[in-house]
Each structure stands twice: as structure tokens, then as C-alpha cells.
Amino acid sequence: QVQVVESGGGLVQSGGSLRLSCAASGMPSIAAVGWYRQAPGKQRDLVARISPGGSINYADSVKGRFTISRDNAKNTVSLQMNSLKPEDTAVYYCNVFDFARHRDYWGQGTQVTVSS
């Protein structure tokens, strides 16, 4: 069973930075990892994702500001968020997709609030 735990959210002023971390126990051998976010009243959207082969894709709204990274030895995924904007305010979720089982695993989410 894969367990995903996020940390690092908080309150920051516009233009500031935050770093989110995600630890995944029981990581599948072939897995994509990524970060999604959900603002109040909106759907959960992709922020950034790393494929099993290492390809990275970002939402257009965060390109040039956010950086996702993965440490395979530690089974961790991080999201460095710079130049934060009020519209980045959301609950951020770490995701692990198991390609062998075609199954998603989600963390409990961490709140990021950017004040103007």
C-alpha cells in the first residue's frame, strides 16, 4: 500500500516562496509523481508532474515560477514555488500514479495561502 504525506504549506505574501515536500512509502516500481491543487469551488488541476522516465510538465500558469524535483533514493517529491501570486492559493496535493496497477494515490493535502 502506498502512503503519501505532504508538508510545507503555509501563509506567504505575494512574491514570496514556499517549498512543498512529499514522502511516499511503498513507492511503486514504475510511477509518475506530481502535484495538483484545488482552490475553493474549483476542480483539482495539475500543477507539475514527473513521468517514470523523468519527463516533466508544468501547468502554463506556473511555468518559470515553480520547479518540481524527485529523489528516487528517498522516495520524495518536492515543489519549489517562487514568485507566488494570490491566485496560487489552494490546497496542494501530492500524487503518485502506479502504472502497473493503474491506480492513483493521494496525500491529505496541504494548504497554501498567498496574501496580496
DSSP file (Angstrom, degrees, kcal/mol; ACC not computed):
  #  RESIDUE AA STRUCTURE BP1 BP2  ACC     N-H-->O    O-->H-N    N-H-->O    O-->H-N    TCO  KAPPA ALPHA  PHI   PSI    X-CA   Y-CA   Z-CA
    1    1 A Q              0   0    0      0, 0.0     2,-0.4     0, 0.0    26,-0.0   0.000 360.0 360.0 360.0 130.7    0.0    0.0    0.0
    2    2 A V        -     0   0    0     94,-0.1     2,-0.4    22,-0.0    24,-0.2  -0.728 360.0-166.5 -88.3 131.7    1.3    3.4   -1.0
    3    3 A Q  E     -A   25   0A   0     22,-1.7    22,-2.3    -2,-0.4     2,-0.5  -0.977   1.6-164.7-119.8 133.2    1.1    6.2    1.6
    4    4 A V  E     -A   24   0A   0     -2,-0.4     2,-0.4   102,-0.4   104,-0.4  -0.962   6.6-178.1-122.7 128.7    1.6    9.8    0.6
    5    5 A V  E     -A   23   0A   0     18,-2.2    18,-2.5    -2,-0.5     2,-0.2  -0.987   7.6-160.7-132.2 124.2    2.3   12.6    3.1
    6    6 A E  E     +A   22   0A   0     -2,-0.4     2,-0.3    16,-0.2    16,-0.2  -0.641  13.2 169.9 -98.9 158.4    2.8   16.2    2.2
    7    7 A S  E     +A   21   0A   0     14,-2.1    14,-2.8    -2,-0.2   103,-0.1  -0.974  41.9  66.0-155.0 162.4    4.3   19.0    4.2
    8    8 A G        +     0   0    0     -2,-0.3    11,-0.3     1,-0.2    14,-0.0   0.427  58.4 134.4 108.2  -0.4    5.5   22.6    3.8
    9    9 A G        +     0   0    0     12,-0.1     2,-0.3     9,-0.1   103,-0.2  -0.138  22.2 121.1 -72.1 177.2    2.3   24.6    3.2
   10   10 A G  E     -d  112   0B   0    101,-1.1   103,-2.8   100,-0.1     2,-0.5  -0.989  58.7 -50.9 161.7-165.8    1.6   27.9    4.9
   11   11 A L  E     +d  113   0B   0     -2,-0.3     2,-0.3   101,-0.2   103,-0.2  -0.890  51.9 165.1-107.2 131.4    0.9   31.6    4.5
   12   12 A V  E     -d  114   0B   0    101,-2.6   103,-2.4    -2,-0.5     2,-0.1  -0.983  34.7-109.8-143.9 152.6    3.1   33.8    2.4
   13   13 A Q  E >   -d  115   0B   0     -2,-0.3     3,-2.3   101,-0.2    71,-0.2  -0.456  51.7 -80.4 -79.8 156.5    2.9   37.2    0.9
   14   14 A S  T 3  S+     0   0    0    101,-2.4    71,-0.2     1,-0.3    -1,-0.1  -0.307 121.0  27.6 -55.4 134.2    2.7   37.8   -2.8
   15   15 A G  T 3  S+     0   0    0     69,-3.3    68,-0.6     1,-0.3    -1,-0.3   0.269 100.1 116.8  93.2 -10.0    6.1   37.4   -4.4
   16   16 A G    <   -     0   0    0     -3,-2.3    68,-2.4    68,-0.2     2,-0.3  -0.079  57.6-120.6 -82.7-175.1    7.3   35.1   -1.7
   17   17 A S        +     0   0    0     65,-0.2     2,-0.3    66,-0.2    65,-0.2  -0.924  21.7 179.3-130.3 152.1    8.4   31.5   -1.9
   18   18 A L  E     - B   0  81A   0     63,-2.1    63,-3.2    -2,-0.3     2,-0.5  -0.981  16.3-146.0-144.6 153.3    7.4   28.2   -0.4
   19   19 A R  E     - B   0  80A   0    -11,-0.3     2,-0.4    -2,-0.3    61,-0.2  -0.983  12.1-160.4-124.3 123.0    8.7   24.6   -0.7
   20   20 A L  E     - B   0  79A   0     59,-2.7    59,-2.6    -2,-0.5     2,-0.3  -0.793   7.1-163.3 -99.1 143.0    6.4   21.7   -0.5
   21   21 A S  E     -AB   7  78A   0    -14,-2.8   -14,-2.1    -2,-0.4     2,-0.4  -0.936   5.4-166.6-126.1 150.8    7.6   18.2    0.2
   22   22 A C  E     -AB   6  77A   0     55,-1.7    55,-2.2    -2,-0.3     2,-0.5  -0.993   2.8-163.7-139.4 128.0    6.0   14.8   -0.3
   23   23 A A  E     -AB   5  76A   0    -18,-2.5   -18,-2.2    -2,-0.4     2,-0.5  -0.951   7.5-166.7-113.0 129.8    7.2   11.5    1.1
   24   24 A A  E >   -A    4   0A   0     51,-2.5     3,-0.5    -2,-0.5     2,-0.3  -0.955   2.7-162.0-121.5 117.0    5.8    8.3   -0.4
   25   25 A S  E 3  S+A    3   0A   0    -22,-2.3   -22,-1.7    -2,-0.5    50,-0.0  -0.713  78.7  24.2 -91.7 148.5    6.2    4.9    1.3
   26   26 A G  T 3  S-     0   0    0     -2,-0.3    -1,-0.2   -24,-0.2    49,-0.0   0.839  84.7-167.1  69.4  32.1    5.7    1.8   -0.7
   27   27 A M    <   -     0   0    0     -3,-0.5    -1,-0.2     1,-0.1     4,-0.0  -0.278  21.1-116.9 -56.5 130.3    6.6    3.6   -3.9
   28   28 A P        -     0   0    0      0, 0.0     3,-0.2     0, 0.0    -1,-0.1  -0.267  19.4-117.4 -64.2 156.9    5.7    1.5   -7.0
   29   29 A S  S    S+     0   0    0      1,-0.3     2,-0.5    69,-0.0    -2,-0.1   0.851 108.0  33.6 -68.0 -33.5    8.5    0.5   -9.2
   30   30 A I  S    S+     0   0    0      2,-0.0    69,-2.0     0, 0.0    70,-0.5  -0.938  87.1 146.0-124.1 107.8    7.1    2.4  -12.2
   31   31 A A  E     -E   98   0B   0     -2,-0.5     2,-0.4    -3,-0.2    67,-0.2  -0.998  41.5-142.5-146.3 142.4    5.3    5.6  -11.1
   32   32 A A  E     -E   97   0B   0     65,-1.7    65,-2.9    -2,-0.4     2,-0.4  -0.815  24.5-160.9 -94.6 146.9    4.6    9.1  -12.1
   33   33 A V  E     +EF  96  50B   0     17,-2.1    17,-3.3    -2,-0.4     2,-0.3  -0.957  20.3 144.8-128.4 148.9    4.7   11.7   -9.3
   34   34 A G  E     -EF  95  49B   0     61,-2.2    61,-3.0    -2,-0.4     2,-0.4  -0.985  40.1-108.2-167.8 176.0    3.2   15.1   -9.3
   35   35 A W  E     -EF  94  48B   0     13,-2.9    12,-3.0    -2,-0.3    13,-1.7  -0.966  27.5-179.8-121.5 137.1    1.5   18.0   -7.6
   36   36 A Y  E     -EF  93  46B   0     57,-2.8    57,-3.1    -2,-0.4     2,-0.3  -0.857   9.5-154.5-125.6 162.9   -2.1   19.1   -8.1
   37   37 A R  E     -EF  92  45B   0      8,-2.5     8,-3.0    -2,-0.3     2,-0.4  -0.992   6.6-162.6-142.3 153.4   -4.0   21.9   -6.5
   38   38 A Q  E     -E   91   0B   0     53,-2.3    53,-2.3    -2,-0.3     6,-0.2  -0.953   6.6-161.5-138.7 116.6   -7.6   22.7   -5.8
   39   39 A A    >   -     0   0    0      4,-0.5     3,-2.2    -2,-0.4    51,-0.1  -0.575  47.2 -73.6 -88.9 158.1   -9.0   26.1   -5.0
   40   40 A P  T 3  S+     0   0    0      0, 0.0    -1,-0.1     0, 0.0     3,-0.1  -0.266 119.2   6.0 -55.5 130.1  -12.4   26.6   -3.3
   41   41 A G  T 3  S+     0   0    0      1,-0.3     2,-0.3    -3,-0.1    -2,-0.0   0.528 113.8  99.9  76.6   5.8  -15.2   25.8   -5.6
   42   42 A K  S <  S-     0   0    0     -3,-2.2    -1,-0.3     1,-0.1     2,-0.1  -0.767  75.1-100.0-121.3 166.6  -12.9   24.7   -8.4
   43   43 A Q        -     0   0    0     -2,-0.3    -4,-0.5    -3,-0.1     2,-0.5  -0.357  44.9 -93.5 -79.8 164.2  -11.7   21.3   -9.7
   44   44 A R        -     0   0    0     -6,-0.2     2,-0.3    -2,-0.1    -6,-0.2  -0.678  50.2-168.0 -80.0 126.2   -8.4   19.8   -8.9
   45   45 A D  E     -F   37   0B   0     -8,-3.0    -8,-2.5    -2,-0.5     2,-0.2  -0.854  24.6-102.6-120.5 151.0   -5.8   20.7  -11.5
   46   46 A L  E     +F   36   0B   0     -2,-0.3   -10,-0.3   -10,-0.2     3,-0.1  -0.473  32.3 174.2 -67.6 137.2   -2.3   19.5  -12.4
   47   47 A V  E     -     0   0B   0    -12,-3.0    12,-2.6     1,-0.4     2,-0.3   0.747  67.2 -20.7-104.5 -53.1    0.5   21.8  -11.3
   48   48 A A  E     -FG  35  58B   0    -13,-1.7   -13,-2.9    10,-0.2    -1,-0.4  -0.984  59.9-171.2-159.4 150.5    3.5   19.7  -12.2
   49   49 A R  E     -FG  34  57B   0      8,-2.1     8,-2.1    -2,-0.3     2,-0.5  -0.999  13.3-152.4-150.2 142.8    4.3   16.1  -12.9
   50   50 A I  E     -FG  33  56B   0    -17,-3.3   -17,-2.1    -2,-0.3     6,-0.2  -0.980  21.0-142.5-116.9 125.4    7.4   13.9  -13.5
   51   51 A S    >   -     0   0    0      4,-2.8     3,-1.8    -2,-0.5   -19,-0.1  -0.302  32.5-100.1 -77.5 167.2    6.9   10.8  -15.6
   52   52 A P  T 3  S+     0   0    0      0, 0.0    -1,-0.1     0, 0.0   -21,-0.1   0.829 126.1  53.0 -57.4 -30.4    8.7    7.5  -14.8
   53   53 A G  T 3  S-     0   0    0      2,-0.1   -21,-0.1     1,-0.0    -3,-0.0   0.510 124.7-102.8 -83.6  -4.4   11.2    8.4  -17.5
   54   54 A G    <   +     0   0    0     -3,-1.8     2,-0.1     1,-0.3    16,-0.0   0.435  69.7 147.3 100.6  -0.5   11.9   11.8  -16.0
   55   55 A S        -     0   0    0     -5,-0.1    -4,-2.8     1,-0.0     2,-0.4  -0.464  32.5-153.2 -69.7 141.5    9.9   14.0  -18.3
   56   56 A I  E     -G   50   0B   0     -6,-0.2     2,-0.4    -2,-0.1    -6,-0.2  -0.936  14.8-177.9-120.0 136.9    8.5   17.0  -16.6
   57   57 A N  E     -G   49   0B   0     -8,-2.1    -8,-2.1    -2,-0.4     2,-0.3  -0.996   6.0-165.1-133.3 146.6    5.4   19.0  -17.5
   58   58 A Y  E     -G   48   0B   0     -2,-0.4   -10,-0.2   -10,-0.2     2,-0.2  -0.880  30.0-103.6-123.1 151.8    4.0   22.1  -15.8
   59   59 A A    >>  -     0   0    0    -12,-2.6     3,-1.7    -2,-0.3     4,-0.9  -0.511  37.5-119.3 -65.3 145.0    0.7   23.9  -15.9
   60   60 A D  G >4 S+     0   0    0      1,-0.3     3,-0.6     2,-0.2    -1,-0.1   0.847 110.8  63.2 -57.1 -33.9    1.1   27.1  -18.0
   61   61 A S  G 34 S+     0   0    0      1,-0.2    -1,-0.3     3,-0.0   -14,-0.0   0.671 110.7  36.1 -68.7 -16.0    0.2   29.2  -15.1
   62   62 A V  G X> S+     0   0    0     -3,-1.7     3,-2.3   -15,-0.2     4,-2.3   0.466  81.6 127.6-116.3  -3.5    3.3   28.1  -13.1
   63   63 A K  T << S+     0   0    0     -4,-0.9     4,-0.1    -3,-0.6    -3,-0.0  -0.298  80.8  15.4 -57.9 133.7    5.9   27.8  -15.7
   64   64 A G  T 34 S+     0   0    0      2,-0.4    -1,-0.3     1,-0.1     3,-0.1   0.297 125.9  59.8  85.4 -10.4    9.1   29.7  -14.9
   65   65 A R  T <4 S+     0   0    0     -3,-2.3    17,-2.0     1,-0.2     2,-0.3   0.697  97.6  52.1-116.2 -34.9    8.0   30.1  -11.2
   66   66 A F  E  <  -C   81   0A   0     -4,-2.3    -2,-0.4    15,-0.2     2,-0.4  -0.801  59.0-166.3-109.1 147.7    7.6   26.5   -9.9
   67   67 A T  E     -C   80   0A   0     13,-2.4    13,-3.0    -2,-0.3     2,-0.4  -0.986   4.7-158.9-134.6 125.1   10.1   23.7  -10.0
   68   68 A I  E     +C   79   0A   0     -2,-0.4     2,-0.3    11,-0.2    11,-0.2  -0.802  15.1 177.3-100.2 143.6    9.3   20.0   -9.3
   69   69 A S  E     -C   78   0A   0      9,-2.1     9,-2.6    -2,-0.4     2,-0.4  -0.977  14.1-152.2-144.2 157.6   12.0   17.6   -8.4
   70   70 A R  E     -C   77   0A   0     -2,-0.3     2,-0.6     7,-0.2     7,-0.2  -0.994   6.7-160.1-135.6 135.1   12.2   13.9   -7.4
   71   71 A D  E  >> -C   76   0A   0      5,-2.7     5,-1.7    -2,-0.4     4,-1.2  -0.907   8.4-173.9-113.7 100.7   14.6   12.0   -5.2
   72   72 A N  T  45S+     0   0    0     -2,-0.6    -1,-0.1     1,-0.2     5,-0.0   0.821  82.4  57.0 -66.8 -30.8   14.2    8.3   -6.2
   73   73 A A  T  45S+     0   0    0      1,-0.2    -1,-0.2    -3,-0.1    -2,-0.0   0.860 118.7  31.6 -67.8 -34.3   16.5    7.1   -3.4
   74   74 A K  T  45S-     0   0    0     -3,-0.4    -1,-0.2     2,-0.1    -2,-0.2   0.480 103.1-127.3-101.4  -4.0   14.4    8.8   -0.7
   75   75 A N  T  <5 +     0   0    0     -4,-1.2   -51,-2.5     1,-0.2     2,-0.3   0.929  63.5 135.8  54.9  47.8   11.0    8.4   -2.5
   76   76 A T  E   < -BC  23  71A   0     -5,-1.7    -5,-2.7   -53,-0.2     2,-0.4  -0.908  40.9-161.5-125.2 154.4   10.4   12.1   -2.1
   77   77 A V  E     -BC  22  70A   0    -55,-2.2   -55,-1.7    -2,-0.3     2,-0.3  -1.000  11.5-166.6-133.6 134.5    9.0   14.7   -4.4
   78   78 A S  E     -BC  21  69A   0     -9,-2.6    -9,-2.1    -2,-0.4     2,-0.4  -0.879  12.1-158.4-123.1 155.0    9.4   18.5   -3.9
   79   79 A L  E     -BC  20  68A   0    -59,-2.6   -59,-2.7    -2,-0.3     2,-0.6  -0.933   7.8-160.5-133.0 109.6    7.8   21.5   -5.4
   80   80 A Q  E     -BC  19  67A   0    -13,-3.0   -13,-2.4    -2,-0.4     2,-0.6  -0.809  11.7-165.7 -89.7 121.6    9.7   24.8   -5.1
   81   81 A M  E     +BC  18  66A   0    -63,-3.2   -63,-2.1    -2,-0.6     2,-0.3  -0.936  11.2 173.5-116.5 116.2    7.3   27.7   -5.6
   82   82 A N        +     0   0    0    -17,-2.0   -65,-0.2    -2,-0.6   -66,-0.2  -0.754  59.5  23.7-116.1 164.3    8.7   31.1   -6.3
   83   83 A S  S    S-     0   0    0    -68,-0.6    -1,-0.2    -2,-0.3   -67,-0.2   0.905  84.6-160.7  49.4  48.3    7.1   34.5   -7.2
   84   84 A L        -     0   0    0    -68,-2.4   -69,-3.3    -3,-0.2   -68,-0.2  -0.259   7.5-158.7 -65.5 146.7    3.9   33.3   -5.6
   85   85 A K    >   -     0   0    0    -71,-0.2     3,-2.3   -70,-0.1     4,-0.3  -0.852  31.7-110.0-121.7 156.6    0.6   35.0   -6.5
   86   86 A P  G >  S+     0   0    0      0, 0.0     3,-1.8     0, 0.0    28,-0.4   0.840 117.5  63.4 -54.9 -32.7   -2.7   35.2   -4.7
   87   87 A E  G 3  S+     0   0    0      1,-0.3   -48,-0.0    26,-0.1    -3,-0.0   0.565  88.8  69.3 -72.8  -5.6   -4.2   33.0   -7.5
   88   88 A D  G <  S+     0   0    0     -3,-2.3    -1,-0.3    26,-0.0     2,-0.2   0.532  71.3 120.5 -82.7  -6.8   -1.8   30.2   -6.4
   89   89 A T    <   +     0   0    0     -3,-1.8     2,-0.3    -4,-0.3    24,-0.2  -0.404  40.5 105.7 -61.5 125.6   -3.8   29.9   -3.2
   90   90 A A  E    S- H   0 112B   0     22,-2.0    22,-2.7    -2,-0.2     2,-0.6  -0.967  76.3 -78.6-178.5 171.7   -5.2   26.4   -2.9
   91   91 A V  E     -EH  38 111B   0    -53,-2.3   -53,-2.3    -2,-0.3     2,-0.5  -0.871  48.3-146.6 -89.2 127.6   -4.9   23.1   -1.2
   92   92 A Y  E     -EH  37 110B   0     18,-3.1    18,-2.2    -2,-0.6     2,-0.4  -0.831  13.2-164.6-102.6 132.4   -1.9   21.3   -2.8
   93   93 A Y  E     -E   36   0B   0    -57,-3.1   -57,-2.8    -2,-0.5     2,-0.4  -0.938  13.6-139.5-119.8 135.8   -2.0   17.5   -3.2
   94   94 A C  E     -E   35   0B   0     -2,-0.4    13,-1.8   -59,-0.2     2,-0.4  -0.753  24.5-162.5 -88.5 140.1    0.9   15.1   -3.9
   95   95 A N  E     -EI  34 106B   0    -61,-3.0   -61,-2.2    -2,-0.4     2,-0.4  -0.972  16.0-169.9-129.1 138.8    0.0   12.3   -6.3
   96   96 A V  E     -EI  33 105B   0      9,-2.4     9,-2.2    -2,-0.4     2,-0.6  -0.996  10.7-160.3-123.1 125.0    1.6    9.0   -7.1
   97   97 A F  E     -EI  32 104B   0    -65,-2.9   -65,-1.7    -2,-0.4     2,-0.8  -0.928   7.7-149.6-109.6 119.8    0.3    7.1  -10.1
   98   98 A D  E  >> -EI  31 103B   0      5,-3.1     5,-1.5    -2,-0.6     4,-1.2  -0.773   6.9-166.9 -88.3 110.4    1.1    3.4  -10.2
   99   99 A F  T  45S+     0   0    0    -69,-2.0    -1,-0.2    -2,-0.8   -68,-0.1   0.833  84.7  55.7 -69.6 -31.7    1.4    2.4  -13.9
  100  100 A A  T  45S+     0   0    0    -70,-0.5    -1,-0.2     1,-0.2   -69,-0.1   0.895 122.4  26.3 -68.1 -38.9    1.3   -1.4  -13.1
  101  101 A R  T  45S-     0   0    0      2,-0.1    -1,-0.2    -3,-0.0    -2,-0.2   0.447  99.4-130.3-101.6  -3.6   -2.0   -1.2  -11.2
  102  102 A H  T  <5 +     0   0    0     -4,-1.2     2,-0.4     1,-0.2    -3,-0.2   0.957  61.5 139.6  49.9  54.6   -3.3    1.9  -13.0
  103  103 A R  E   < -I   98   0B   0     -5,-1.5    -5,-3.1     2,-0.0     2,-0.3  -0.984  47.5-140.0-135.5 140.7   -4.1    3.4   -9.6
  104  104 A D  E     -I   97   0B   0     -2,-0.4     2,-0.4    -7,-0.2    -7,-0.2  -0.749  11.2-164.4 -96.1 143.8   -3.7    6.9   -8.1
  105  105 A Y  E     -I   96   0B   0     -9,-2.2    -9,-2.4    -2,-0.3     2,-0.3  -0.997  10.9-166.6-126.2 136.2   -2.6    7.6   -4.6
  106  106 A W  E     -I   95   0B   0     -2,-0.4  -102,-0.4   -11,-0.2   -11,-0.2  -0.907  14.8-133.4-124.8 148.1   -3.1   10.9   -2.9
  107  107 A G        -     0   0    0    -13,-1.8  -102,-0.2    -2,-0.3     3,-0.1  -0.269  38.0-100.8 -82.2-178.7   -1.9   12.7    0.1
  108  108 A Q        -     0   0    0   -104,-0.4  -103,-0.1     1,-0.1   -15,-0.1   0.620  64.6-114.7 -82.3 -12.7   -4.1   14.5    2.5
  109  109 A G        -     0   0    0    -15,-0.1     2,-0.4     1,-0.1   -16,-0.2   0.120  18.2-126.7  94.7 150.0   -3.3   17.9    1.1
  110  110 A T  E     - H   0  92B   0    -18,-2.2   -18,-3.1  -103,-0.1     2,-0.3  -1.000  23.1-121.0-135.9 134.6   -1.5   21.0    2.4
  111  111 A Q  E     - H   0  91B   0     -2,-0.4  -101,-1.1   -20,-0.2     2,-0.5  -0.554  23.0-171.7 -80.2 131.9   -2.9   24.5    2.4
  112  112 A V  E     -dH  10  90B   0    -22,-2.7   -22,-2.0    -2,-0.3     2,-0.5  -0.992   5.6-176.5-120.4 123.3   -1.0   27.3    0.6
  113  113 A T  E     -d   11   0B   0   -103,-2.8  -101,-2.6    -2,-0.5     2,-0.6  -0.981   7.3-167.2-124.5 125.2   -2.3   30.8    1.1
  114  114 A V  E     -d   12   0B   0     -2,-0.5     2,-0.3   -28,-0.4  -101,-0.2  -0.947  11.3-153.6-114.1 117.5   -0.8   33.8   -0.7
  115  115 A S  E      d   13   0B   0   -103,-2.4  -101,-2.4    -2,-0.6    -2,-0.0  -0.633 360.0 360.0 -91.5 148.2   -1.8   37.2    0.5
  116  116 A S              0   0    0     -2,-0.3    -1,-0.1  -103,-0.2  -103,-0.1   0.451 360.0 360.0 -88.9 360.0   -1.8   40.2   -1.7
